[in-house]
Amino acid sequence: MNIGDLVVRKSYGGDVTFRVEGLQSDAAVIKGTEFRLLADSPVNDLIQVPYEPQSAKTRQAHIKAHQTLSRLQQNRMEQAERNREGLMQEWTAQQEPAYFEMPGKVLHLDGDPNYLKKSMNLYEQLRVPAEGQYVHESAMADTLYRLLPKVRPDIVVITGHDGVLKTRQPYDLYSLGSYKNSQNFVSAIQVARQYERHLDALTIIAGACQSHFEALLRAGANFASSPGRILIHALDPVYVAAKASFTSVRDTLNMNDILHNTISGIQGVGGVETKGSYRVGLPGLNDLSTLKVNPSAV
């Protein structure tokens, strides 16, 4: 077995496909290929699999991810059509409406460089303006303190790796001390809320696999994982951020879409009612050169 090999765990019935990140004499560090899970495992519990994911859970995640992407693209087209129809009601037939779009800007902090790369590729595909930073979870609060005034995002994503520390027995699911990185996420959320306290002025999406959902919401997150303390898909935070970016400032995000159409489902992500960050501007940017300026007003 070598670093980079794809494996599944026998003791878990091969439910999730991992990539080997590190090897010791009798143990391996493994990372989920689709789910935000970083774990240690005895080498003798691992089975190498081909480079096509074979576990049922991973195949199901691929299918759901494709459906989610298609739904986001469909929503994007429907948004453009609503914009056009809304403007047509205000303009005469001789004046074809021209407008420009201002989707919400995302600042995405990720504790995993591979998942960050996947996330940034999806933002680009969906035309969501986004800036991404690979930051260890323990440094996210300090990084946000530095970046928020500079980037001035509408949406912040705080994610990486987390999990219940089952080595601490007995463990309490409602104690932050029982989680690998939930306290780090809470600290980062608190910094973001000190920067902007209004929930609709800065949308915060926080958490990773099995994160302390209630603590993240209490700290000020709009959306968080994981209500059911389950594994979340690597791209679930991106899905929520994209929905926030392209939902009008006049509307709240469709909670049914968020809770039922994320890849991990209602047990993976939850949150509170939040307005979108998307704005339409007039006239179209190509028309700005035709605007007449009153010299006395300059």
C-alpha positions in Angstrom: 0.0 0.0 0.0 1.3 3.4 -1.0 0.5 7.1 -0.4 -2.2 8.1 -2.9 -3.9 4.7 -3.1 -7.7 4.5 -2.8 -8.9 2.4 0.0 -12.1 1.5 2.0 -12.3 0.3 5.6 -13.4 -3.3 6.3 -14.7 -2.5 9.7 -17.2 0.1 8.2 -18.3 -2.2 5.4 -16.5 -0.2 2.7 -19.0 2.6 3.0 -16.7 5.5 2.1 -13.7 5.7 -0.3 -10.5 7.3 1.0 -7.2 8.3 -0.3 -4.1 7.3 1.7 -2.4 10.5 2.9 0.3 9.1 5.2 1.7 5.8 6.3 3.4 4.6 9.4 4.5 1.0 10.3 1.0 -0.3 11.0 -1.3 2.7 10.6 -2.4 5.1 7.8 -3.8 8.6 7.7 -6.7 8.5 5.2 -8.9 11.3 3.7 -12.3 10.9 2.2 -12.4 11.5 -1.6 -16.0 12.9 -1.5 -16.7 13.4 2.2 -14.9 15.8 4.5 -13.4 13.1 6.7 -9.8 12.8 7.9 -9.1 9.6 9.9 -6.5 7.2 11.2 -6.9 3.6 10.5 -4.9 0.3 11.1 -3.4 -0.7 7.8 -4.9 -4.2 8.2 -8.4 -2.7 8.2 -7.9 -1.2 4.7 -8.7 -2.7 1.4 -7.2 -1.1 -1.8 -9.8 -0.4 -4.5 -9.5 0.6 -8.2 -9.3 4.3 -9.2 -13.0 4.2 -9.9 -14.9 4.7 -6.5 -16.7 1.5 -5.7 -18.4 2.1 -2.4 -22.2 2.5 -2.6 -22.1 5.7 -0.5 -19.5 7.3 -2.8 -21.4 6.3 -5.9 -24.5 7.7 -4.4 -22.7 11.0 -3.6 -21.5 11.3 -7.2 -25.0 11.0 -8.5 -26.4 13.5 -6.0 -23.5 15.9 -6.7 -24.4 15.8 -10.4 -28.1 16.4 -9.7 -27.2 19.3 -7.4 -25.0 20.9 -10.0 -27.7 20.6 -12.6 -30.2 22.1 -10.2 -27.9 25.1 -9.5 -27.4 25.7 -13.2 -31.2 25.5 -13.8 -31.8 27.9 -10.9 -29.3 30.2 -12.4 -31.1 30.3 -15.8 -34.5 30.8 -14.1 -33.0 33.7 -12.2 -31.9 35.3 -15.4 -35.3 34.8 -17.0 -37.0 36.4 -13.9 -34.7 39.4 -14.2 -35.6 39.8 -17.9 -39.3 39.5 -17.3 -39.3 41.9 -14.4 -37.5 44.5 -16.4 -39.7 44.1 -19.4 -42.7 45.1 -17.3 -41.0 48.4 -16.6 -39.6 49.1 -20.1 -41.4 49.7 -23.3 -41.1 47.2 -26.2 -38.9 49.6 -28.0 -36.5 49.7 -25.1 -35.0 46.3 -24.7 -33.9 46.1 -21.0 -30.1 45.8 -20.4 -28.9 45.1 -16.9 -25.8 43.8 -15.1 -25.6 41.3 -12.3 -23.9 41.6 -8.9 -23.9 38.1 -7.3 -22.7 37.9 -3.7 -19.0 37.6 -3.3 -17.7 34.6 -1.4 -14.6 34.3 0.9 -13.9 30.6 1.4 -11.5 29.4 4.0 -10.8 25.7 3.9 -8.6 23.5 6.0 -8.0 21.1 3.1 -6.2 22.2 0.0 -7.7 19.5 -2.2 -11.3 20.3 -1.2 -10.5 24.0 -1.6 -9.4 23.3 -5.2 -12.6 21.4 -5.9 -14.7 24.2 -4.4 -13.0 27.0 -6.4 -13.5 25.0 -9.6 -17.2 24.8 -8.8 -17.5 28.5 -8.0 -15.9 29.3 -11.3 -18.2 26.9 -13.2 -21.2 28.6 -11.6 -19.8 32.1 -12.1 -19.8 32.9 -8.4 -17.2 35.5 -7.5 -15.1 33.9 -4.9 -11.7 34.1 -3.2 -10.3 31.0 -1.5 -7.7 30.5 1.1 -6.2 27.3 2.4 -5.9 27.8 6.2 -5.4 25.4 9.0 -8.6 25.3 11.2 -6.7 26.7 14.2 -5.6 29.8 12.2 -9.0 30.7 10.7 -10.0 33.2 13.3 -6.8 35.2 12.9 -7.0 34.9 9.1 -10.6 36.2 9.0 -9.6 39.2 11.2 -7.0 40.1 8.6 -9.0 39.3 5.4 -12.5 40.5 6.1 -11.8 44.3 5.8 -9.7 43.6 2.7 -11.9 41.3 0.8 -15.3 42.7 2.0 -17.3 39.5 1.1 -21.0 39.1 1.2 -20.7 35.4 2.1 -18.0 33.6 4.2 -17.5 29.9 4.1 -15.5 28.4 7.1 -14.9 24.7 6.6 -12.2 21.9 6.6 -12.0 18.8 8.8 -13.9 18.0 12.0 -15.3 15.1 13.9 -16.4 13.6 17.2 -13.3 12.6 19.2 -14.5 9.1 20.1 -11.1 8.4 21.8 -12.4 10.7 24.7 -14.7 8.4 26.6 -17.2 9.2 27.7 -17.9 11.9 25.1 -20.6 14.5 25.2 -22.1 15.5 21.8 -23.1 18.9 23.3 -19.6 19.7 24.6 -17.2 21.5 22.2 -14.4 19.6 23.8 -15.7 16.4 22.2 -14.9 17.8 18.7 -11.7 18.0 16.7 -12.2 21.5 15.2 -15.7 22.8 16.2 -14.1 25.2 18.7 -11.9 26.6 16.0 -14.9 27.2 13.7 -16.8 28.9 16.6 -13.8 31.3 17.2 -13.7 32.1 13.4 -17.5 32.8 13.4 -17.2 35.1 16.4 -14.5 37.1 14.6 -16.7 37.4 11.5 -19.7 38.5 13.6 -17.6 41.1 15.4 -16.8 42.5 11.9 -20.5 42.4 10.8 -23.2 41.5 13.3 -26.2 41.6 10.9 -27.1 38.1 9.7 -28.3 39.5 6.3 -25.3 41.7 5.7 -22.8 38.8 6.0 -23.9 35.2 5.4 -21.7 32.7 7.3 -21.6 29.0 6.3 -19.6 27.0 8.8 -18.6 23.5 9.7 -17.4 20.2 8.4 -18.1 16.5 9.1 -19.9 15.9 12.4 -19.4 19.5 13.6 -21.3 20.9 16.6 -24.2 22.3 14.7 -25.8 24.1 17.7 -22.6 25.8 18.8 -21.9 27.1 15.3 -25.4 28.6 15.1 -25.2 30.1 18.5 -21.8 31.7 17.6 -23.6 33.5 14.6 -23.5 31.2 11.6 -26.5 31.4 9.2 -25.9 27.8 8.0 -23.9 25.0 9.7 -23.2 21.3 9.8 -24.0 18.9 11.0 -27.5 18.5 12.7 -27.2 14.7 12.6 -23.5 14.6 13.3 -23.0 12.9 10.0 -20.3 13.1 7.3 -21.0 16.0 4.9 -20.1 16.0 1.2 -17.0 18.2 0.4 -19.1 20.5 -1.8 -22.1 21.0 0.4 -20.8 24.4 1.7 -20.3 25.5 -1.9 -23.9 24.6 -2.7 -25.2 26.8 0.1 -22.8 29.6 -0.8 -23.9 29.5 -4.4 -27.6 29.7 -3.4 -26.9 32.7 -1.3 -24.8 34.4 -4.0 -27.6 34.1 -6.6 -30.7 34.7 -4.4 -32.0 38.2 -4.6 -31.5 40.6 -1.7 -35.3 41.0 -1.8 -35.8 37.3 -1.1 -34.8 34.8 1.6 -33.0 31.6 0.6 -35.4 28.7 -0.1 -34.9 26.6 3.1 -36.4 23.6 1.4 -33.8 23.8 -1.3 -31.0 24.1 1.3 -32.2 21.3 3.6 -33.3 18.8 0.9 -31.0 19.4 -2.1 -27.6 19.5 -0.5 -25.8 16.3 -1.2 -25.7 15.3 2.5 -29.4 16.2 3.1 -31.3 17.5 6.1 -29.0 15.7 8.6 -25.9 17.3 7.0 -26.7 21.0 6.9 -29.2 23.3 8.7 -29.7 27.0 9.3 -31.9 30.0 9.8 -33.9 32.2 7.4 -31.4 34.5 5.5 -31.8 37.0 2.7 -29.8 36.5 -0.5 -26.9 38.7 -1.8 -27.7 39.0 -5.5 -28.4 42.4 -7.0 -29.4 43.6 -10.5 -28.0 46.9 -11.8 -29.1 49.3 -14.5 -28.3 50.2 -17.2 -26.2 47.4 -18.7 -22.5 48.0 -18.4 -22.2 48.2 -22.2 -24.5 51.2 -22.1 -22.5 53.3 -19.6 -20.7 55.1 -22.3 -24.0 56.5 -23.6 -24.9 58.1 -20.2 -25.1 61.9 -20.3 -23.5 63.6 -17.3 -24.8 67.0 -16.1 -21.6 69.1 -15.7 -23.2 71.2 -13.0 -23.6 68.0 -10.9 -19.9 67.0 -11.1 
